[in-house]
Amino acid sequence: MTPSPVAVVFDLDDTLAVTARRRQQLLDEATAHVGSTDIDRGAYLQAHGSVDATDTRAPIFERLLDEDATVTPTALAAAYRDAIEEALEPIPNAVDLVEALRREYRVGLLTDGPRVAQRGKLVELGWEELFDAVVITGELQAGKPDPRAFAAVCDALEVGPEEAVFVGDRPEVDIAGAAAAGFRTIQVLTPENPNRHPRADAAVDRENLVERLPDLLHSA
């Protein structure tokens, strides 16, 4: 018999927090701010997946910038980080949701990205102390969907994966990755990822997450 969950682990970006402007627009703002040529979001994502950007996004931009560029990868990474932080906002009542869940569960955050970028988001949101444990994959040897990332947040919460539910929006990275690591999963459906993954135990539209998640957890 599957035990009742004792822990809930959230993804951050596009699950509990969103940007008020699309990421391509923020990337355009950053390149314009430092005087760089435009960078396509698709090319950025491809570079992001092929370099080891553990501390900042500078290694990503180092791959994308021309060799004769006058802009440094470090300056562009800082400008993009500032643009994202300025546009970042929590989904409505996100703090109330997490605080209520902490009265019943251990609540963790597992977020992909470089250390400086993701820690900066938590500071911008005022969420440094909101969770029982925060794991940033830039501080690990592996990111989602690698099982080691999910194991790290279990260790931080002192629970087994069979005792935890993962809540995230990305089908392959969050849902398939967490399911493969032994978690039960609740997929957050968004305009970018509107279709439920076969390995999701439940799914909920992001606009209904705060209202419906407690009941979904009780039935998990």
N, C-alpha and C positions, 0 to 999 in steps of 0.2 A: 504493500500500500504506500502511495506517495505521501510523504509527510506534508503537513501544512507549511506554507512558507514562513520563514522567520526573518527574511531579508528581502529588500527591494533595491535593485540597482538601476539607476537611470543613466541613459546617455544625456549629453548636454545639448549640443548644437542641433537645432531643428526639432528637439524634443521638449526640453524645458525652457530653452531660450532661442529666440529668432533674431534675425537682423531686419531692421525696418526697410532696408533697400536690398535688392538682389546682389549676390556676390560679384557678378560681373560689373555692376555699377560701382561697387566698393573698390574693386580692382582698378577700374578706370580712374577713380578718384585718386587712388594711391599713385598710379603711374603719372598722372597729370601733376600731382603735388611735387614730385621729385624731378619732373622733366624727362621721364622715360618714355620710350615708345610703348604703344598699347600692347597688352598681353591678353590673349584669349583665355577665357576661364577653362575651356577644355584642355588647352595646352598646359595650364597651371595644374590641373588635376592629374594629368598624365605625369608631369614632373614630380608632383607631390608623392605619387605612388612608387617612384623609381629612385628616390634619393633618401638618405638617412638624415631627416631634419628633426633632431631630438631636442635641441635647445631653442632655436628660432627658425623662421622660414627662410633665412638667408641662403642655405644650400639649394632650396627650390629655385629662388630667383637667380642664383649663380648659373644654374643650368639654362634658364630662360633668356637671360640678357645676352646681347651680342658681345663678342670679345672686345670690341672697340667702344662699348658703352661708357659714358662718363658718369653714370649713376652706379653706386655701389650696391651689391645685393643686400648689405646690412641696412642701408638707408631705405631701400624699397620695402624690405621686410618690416621695418619700423613704421613706415607710412601706411602699409596695408593693415598692420595690427591696430594702429590708431583709428583707421577708418572703420574697422569692424567693431572695435570697442565703443566708438561713438554711436554706431547704429544698433548696438545690441540691446535687446529688451526681453524681459521674461514673458512667458505666456501668462495671461491673467490668472492671478491667485496661485502661482506656482509655489511661492513660499508657504502659503497656508497649507497647501497639499503636502509638502514635504514635512512640515512641522507636525501636522496631524498624523501622518504615517509613522513618524518617529516615536509616537506614543504606543505603537503596536508592533513595529518592525525595526530592525536595524536598516538604515537607509544609506546607500552608497552611491557614488558617482564614478562612472568609468568613461572617460572622454579621450578621444583620439586627438593628437596634435602635439606640436612642440611645447615644451615646458613653459616658456615665457608667454606664449600666446594664450594657452589655456589657463594658466594661473592669473594672467591679466584679466581674462573674462570674468573669473570668479571675483576678483577684486572690484571690477567695474559693477558687477551685479550686487556686490555686498554679500556674497555667499561663501566667504572663507570658512565660516563655522556652521553652515546650514546642514551639512551631511555628517554622518558618523564616520565616514571614510571617503577620501577622494583619491582616485588613481588616475594619473595622466600617462598615456602610453609613451609620450616623449621621454619619460623618466624610466621606462622599462626597456627590455631587450626585444620586445615585440608589441605590435599594435593589434587592434581588432582587425580581422576575426581570429587571430591566433589564439589558441586555447590558453596560452600563458598569460595573456592580458586578463582574461576572465578569472583565471586562477589567482591572479594578484589581488583582485578586488575581493574575492572570497577570503583570502588570507587576511586582508585588512579588516574585514568584517567578522572574521573568525566563524565562518559558516562554510558548509559544504555546498557545492553547486545545486544539489538536489533540494536544498532548503531555500533557494533564492529564485526570485523572478526578475528577469531583465526586461526593462522598458526602453525601447528605442525605435528609431524611425527607418533606419537603412536596412532593406531586406536582407542582403547578403552579409553585410558587415556586422550588424547588430543582431538580427533575428537568427539567421542561419549560424552565425558564429557562436552566439550564446547557447543555442540549442545543441550544437555539437559539443559544447563544453559541459553540458549537463543541466543547464538552467531551463526552467519554464520561461516562456516568452510572451510578452504582450507588445504587439506592433502598433506604433503610433502612425496613423495614416496621414499623409501630407499631400499637398498638390504635386510635389516632386515625386513622391512615392505613394501613389494612391491604392496600389493593389496589395492585398494580403499575401504574405509569403506562406507557402505550404507548411512550413515548420513553426509558424506562429500559433500558439495555443489560444490566443484571443487577439482581437484588433479593435482599435478605437480611433475615431477621428481626433486629431489634435485639439480641435475646438471643444471637444467633449471630454478630454482627458481628466481634468480636475474633478468633474462631476462623476465620471463613471469608474475611474481606476479603483477606488476602495472596494466597490462591489466585485469588480473583476478579480481582485486579489483574494477576496474571500472565497471565490469559486475556483481559484487556481489549483 
